Amino acid sequence: MTARDPVVLPAADPAKVFRPDIFKGKVLFCTGGGSGICYEMTKTIMSFGANAAILGRKADRLAKASKELSAATGQECIPCPADVREPEQLKEAVRKTVEKFGRIDFVIAGSAANWLAG
């Protein structure tokens, strides 16, 4: 190994690091949760006991993803179609989540929205 060679360590297995119920009774609110890395983060958090609401603009993708996440983890995931660039849609998604689960404990702001700059 030379000074330029990167050191690559194996990824830790979350099941060996965390208690299986560490997030039991908690609620995750995840924008961009219908696909990609946010889907995987949601799945991992749910596998440790959390319920979740996933947000995105594509209702069909969210419906499919929420069913997959619920089936894979044994927890409940609800789809909340919303465009994060629209404050009223975000408020409605929060309302729906709190109505269903009574709270929000964690937020992952992972949406890939194109933001306007001024």
ChimeraX commands (.cxc) that place a marker at each C-alpha (Angstrom):
marker #1 position 0.00,0.00,0.00 radius 0.5
marker #1 position 1.26,3.43,-0.89 radius 0.5
marker #1 position 0.37,6.80,0.59 radius 0.5
marker #1 position -2.03,7.30,-2.33 radius 0.5
marker #1 position -3.98,4.07,-1.85 radius 0.5
marker #1 position -7.34,4.70,-0.20 radius 0.5
marker #1 position -8.26,2.84,2.95 radius 0.5
marker #1 position -11.56,1.05,2.38 radius 0.5
marker #1 position -13.30,-0.37,5.39 radius 0.5
marker #1 position -16.30,-2.69,5.19 radius 0.5
marker #1 position -19.68,-1.15,5.94 radius 0.5
marker #1 position -21.07,-1.89,9.37 radius 0.5
marker #1 position -24.11,-4.15,9.47 radius 0.5
marker #1 position -26.83,-2.01,11.11 radius 0.5
marker #1 position -28.43,-5.13,12.62 radius 0.5
marker #1 position -25.23,-5.70,14.61 radius 0.5
marker #1 position -24.92,-2.06,15.72 radius 0.5
marker #1 position -28.45,-1.04,16.78 radius 0.5
marker #1 position -31.14,-2.62,18.96 radius 0.5
marker #1 position -33.84,-4.11,16.70 radius 0.5
marker #1 position -36.49,-1.82,18.21 radius 0.5
marker #1 position -34.45,1.38,18.58 radius 0.5
marker #1 position -37.05,3.39,16.60 radius 0.5
marker #1 position -40.17,1.61,17.88 radius 0.5
marker #1 position -43.04,4.07,18.14 radius 0.5
marker #1 position -41.19,6.76,16.17 radius 0.5
marker #1 position -42.34,8.37,12.93 radius 0.5
marker #1 position -40.19,9.33,9.96 radius 0.5
marker #1 position -41.24,12.03,7.44 radius 0.5
marker #1 position -39.11,11.62,4.32 radius 0.5
marker #1 position -39.19,13.80,1.20 radius 0.5
marker #1 position -37.93,11.92,-1.83 radius 0.5
marker #1 position -38.70,8.61,-0.09 radius 0.5
marker #1 position -40.21,6.93,-3.12 radius 0.5
marker #1 position -36.89,5.94,-4.67 radius 0.5
marker #1 position -33.13,5.92,-4.44 radius 0.5
marker #1 position -31.12,6.57,-1.31 radius 0.5
marker #1 position -34.08,8.09,0.56 radius 0.5
marker #1 position -36.08,4.90,-0.07 radius 0.5
marker #1 position -33.22,2.85,1.36 radius 0.5
marker #1 position -32.81,5.14,4.38 radius 0.5
marker #1 position -36.55,4.90,5.03 radius 0.5
marker #1 position -36.43,1.11,4.73 radius 0.5
marker #1 position -33.55,0.90,7.19 radius 0.5
marker #1 position -35.19,3.17,9.76 radius 0.5
marker #1 position -38.47,1.29,9.40 radius 0.5
marker #1 position -36.66,-2.03,9.88 radius 0.5
marker #1 position -35.78,-0.76,13.37 radius 0.5
marker #1 position -39.42,-0.10,14.28 radius 0.5
marker #1 position -40.42,3.30,12.88 radius 0.5
marker #1 position -43.50,4.05,10.81 radius 0.5
marker #1 position -43.04,6.45,7.92 radius 0.5
marker #1 position -44.60,8.92,5.53 radius 0.5
marker #1 position -42.86,9.26,2.17 radius 0.5
marker #1 position -43.28,12.30,-0.06 radius 0.5
marker #1 position -42.75,12.85,-3.75 radius 0.5
marker #1 position -44.46,14.18,-6.84 radius 0.5
marker #1 position -45.28,10.81,-8.42 radius 0.5
marker #1 position -48.29,9.33,-6.63 radius 0.5
marker #1 position -48.03,5.96,-8.40 radius 0.5
marker #1 position -44.37,5.54,-7.40 radius 0.5
marker #1 position -45.15,6.51,-3.81 radius 0.5
marker #1 position -48.08,4.09,-3.56 radius 0.5
marker #1 position -45.93,1.22,-4.82 radius 0.5
marker #1 position -42.97,2.16,-2.63 radius 0.5
marker #1 position -45.09,2.53,0.52 radius 0.5
marker #1 position -46.56,-0.96,0.01 radius 0.5
marker #1 position -43.09,-2.43,-0.58 radius 0.5
marker #1 position -41.66,-0.69,2.50 radius 0.5
marker #1 position -44.54,-1.83,4.71 radius 0.5
marker #1 position -44.26,-5.42,3.47 radius 0.5
marker #1 position -40.48,-5.53,3.84 radius 0.5
marker #1 position -40.39,-4.12,7.37 radius 0.5
marker #1 position -43.67,-5.01,9.04 radius 0.5
marker #1 position -44.19,-1.32,9.82 radius 0.5
marker #1 position -46.63,1.13,8.28 radius 0.5
marker #1 position -45.67,3.53,5.51 radius 0.5
marker #1 position -48.07,6.02,3.99 radius 0.5
marker #1 position -47.66,7.81,0.67 radius 0.5
marker #1 position -48.04,11.60,0.66 radius 0.5
marker #1 position -47.94,12.96,-2.88 radius 0.5
marker #1 position -46.54,16.48,-2.65 radius 0.5
marker #1 position -44.24,18.89,-4.41 radius 0.5
marker #1 position -41.85,20.28,-1.79 radius 0.5
marker #1 position -41.72,23.57,-3.71 radius 0.5
marker #1 position -45.38,24.12,-2.81 radius 0.5
marker #1 position -45.74,25.05,0.90 radius 0.5
marker #1 position -49.46,24.18,1.02 radius 0.5
marker #1 position -48.74,20.67,-0.28 radius 0.5
marker #1 position -46.07,20.22,2.39 radius 0.5
marker #1 position -48.47,21.41,5.09 radius 0.5
marker #1 position -51.05,18.88,3.87 radius 0.5
marker #1 position -48.47,16.06,3.96 radius 0.5
marker #1 position -47.53,17.02,7.53 radius 0.5
marker #1 position -51.21,17.16,8.50 radius 0.5
marker #1 position -51.86,13.73,6.97 radius 0.5
marker #1 position -48.83,12.25,8.75 radius 0.5
marker #1 position -49.75,13.67,12.16 radius 0.5
marker #1 position -53.38,12.64,11.68 radius 0.5
marker #1 position -52.28,9.06,10.94 radius 0.5
marker #1 position -49.41,8.61,13.41 radius 0.5
marker #1 position -49.92,11.41,15.93 radius 0.5
marker #1 position -46.44,12.88,15.54 radius 0.5
marker #1 position -43.29,13.31,13.48 radius 0.5
marker #1 position -39.98,12.43,15.15 radius 0.5
marker #1 position -37.49,12.45,12.28 radius 0.5
marker #1 position -37.30,14.32,8.97 radius 0.5
marker #1 position -35.17,13.38,6.00 radius 0.5
marker #1 position -35.19,16.25,3.50 radius 0.5
marker #1 position -33.99,14.28,0.51 radius 0.5
marker #1 position -36.14,15.63,-2.29 radius 0.5
marker #1 position -34.37,16.29,-5.56 radius 0.5
marker #1 position -36.60,19.25,-6.40 radius 0.5
marker #1 position -35.28,21.97,-8.66 radius 0.5
marker #1 position -35.29,25.06,-6.48 radius 0.5
marker #1 position -35.80,28.55,-7.80 radius 0.5
marker #1 position -33.06,30.98,-6.84 radius 0.5
marker #1 position -33.60,34.66,-6.56 radius 0.5
marker link #1:1,2 radius 0.2
marker link #1:2,3 radius 0.2
marker link #1:3,4 radius 0.2
marker link #1:4,5 radius 0.2
marker link #1:5,6 radius 0.2
marker link #1:6,7 radius 0.2
marker link #1:7,8 radius 0.2
marker link #1:8,9 radius 0.2
marker link #1:9,10 radius 0.2
marker link #1:10,11 radius 0.2
marker link #1:11,12 radius 0.2
marker link #1:12,13 radius 0.2
marker link #1:13,14 radius 0.2
marker link #1:14,15 radius 0.2
marker link #1:15,16 radius 0.2
marker link #1:16,17 radius 0.2
marker link #1:17,18 radius 0.2
marker link #1:18,19 radius 0.2
marker link #1:19,20 radius 0.2
marker link #1:20,21 radius 0.2
marker link #1:21,22 radius 0.2
marker link #1:22,23 radius 0.2
marker link #1:23,24 radius 0.2
marker link #1:24,25 radius 0.2
marker link #1:25,26 radius 0.2
marker link #1:26,27 radius 0.2
marker link #1:27,28 radius 0.2
marker link #1:28,29 radius 0.2
marker link #1:29,30 radius 0.2
marker link #1:30,31 radius 0.2
marker link #1:31,32 radius 0.2
marker link #1:32,33 radius 0.2
marker link #1:33,34 radius 0.2
marker link #1:34,35 radius 0.2
marker link #1:35,36 radius 0.2
marker link #1:36,37 radius 0.2
marker link #1:37,38 radius 0.2
marker link #1:38,39 radius 0.2
marker link #1:39,40 radius 0.2
marker link #1:40,41 radius 0.2
marker link #1:41,42 radius 0.2
marker link #1:42,43 radius 0.2
marker link #1:43,44 radius 0.2
marker link #1:44,45 radius 0.2
marker link #1:45,46 radius 0.2
marker link #1:46,47 radius 0.2
marker link #1:47,48 radius 0.2
marker link #1:48,49 radius 0.2
marker link #1:49,50 radius 0.2
marker link #1:50,51 radius 0.2
marker link #1:51,52 radius 0.2
marker link #1:52,53 radius 0.2
marker link #1:53,54 radius 0.2
marker link #1:54,55 radius 0.2
marker link #1:55,56 radius 0.2
marker link #1:56,57 radius 0.2
marker link #1:57,58 radius 0.2
marker link #1:58,59 radius 0.2
marker link #1:59,60 radius 0.2
marker link #1:60,61 radius 0.2
marker link #1:61,62 radius 0.2
marker link #1:62,63 radius 0.2
marker link #1:63,64 radius 0.2
marker link #1:64,65 radius 0.2
marker link #1:65,66 radius 0.2
marker link #1:66,67 radius 0.2
marker link #1:67,68 radius 0.2
marker link #1:68,69 radius 0.2
marker link #1:69,70 radius 0.2
marker link #1:70,71 radius 0.2
marker link #1:71,72 radius 0.2
marker link #1:72,73 radius 0.2
marker link #1:73,74 radius 0.2
marker link #1:74,75 radius 0.2
marker link #1:75,76 radius 0.2
marker link #1:76,77 radius 0.2
marker link #1:77,78 radius 0.2
marker link #1:78,79 radius 0.2
marker link #1:79,80 radius 0.2
marker link #1:80,81 radius 0.2
marker link #1:81,82 radius 0.2
marker link #1:82,83 radius 0.2
marker link #1:83,84 radius 0.2
marker link #1:84,85 radius 0.2
marker link #1:85,86 radius 0.2
marker link #1:86,87 radius 0.2
marker link #1:87,88 radius 0.2
marker link #1:88,89 radius 0.2
marker link #1:89,90 radius 0.2
marker link #1:90,91 radius 0.2
marker link #1:91,92 radius 0.2
marker link #1:92,93 radius 0.2
marker link #1:93,94 radius 0.2
marker link #1:94,95 radius 0.2
marker link #1:95,96 radius 0.2
marker link #1:96,97 radius 0.2
marker link #1:97,98 radius 0.2
marker link #1:98,99 radius 0.2
marker link #1:99,100 radius 0.2
marker link #1:100,101 radius 0.2
marker link #1:101,102 radius 0.2
marker link #1:102,103 radius 0.2
marker link #1:103,104 radius 0.2
marker link #1:104,105 radius 0.2
marker link #1:105,106 radius 0.2
marker link #1:106,107 radius 0.2
marker link #1:107,108 radius 0.2
marker link #1:108,109 radius 0.2
marker link #1:109,110 radius 0.2
marker link #1:110,111 radius 0.2
marker link #1:111,112 radius 0.2
marker link #1:112,113 radius 0.2
marker link #1:113,114 radius 0.2
marker link #1:114,115 radius 0.2
marker link #1:115,116 radius 0.2
marker link #1:116,117 radius 0.2
marker link #1:117,118 radius 0.2
view
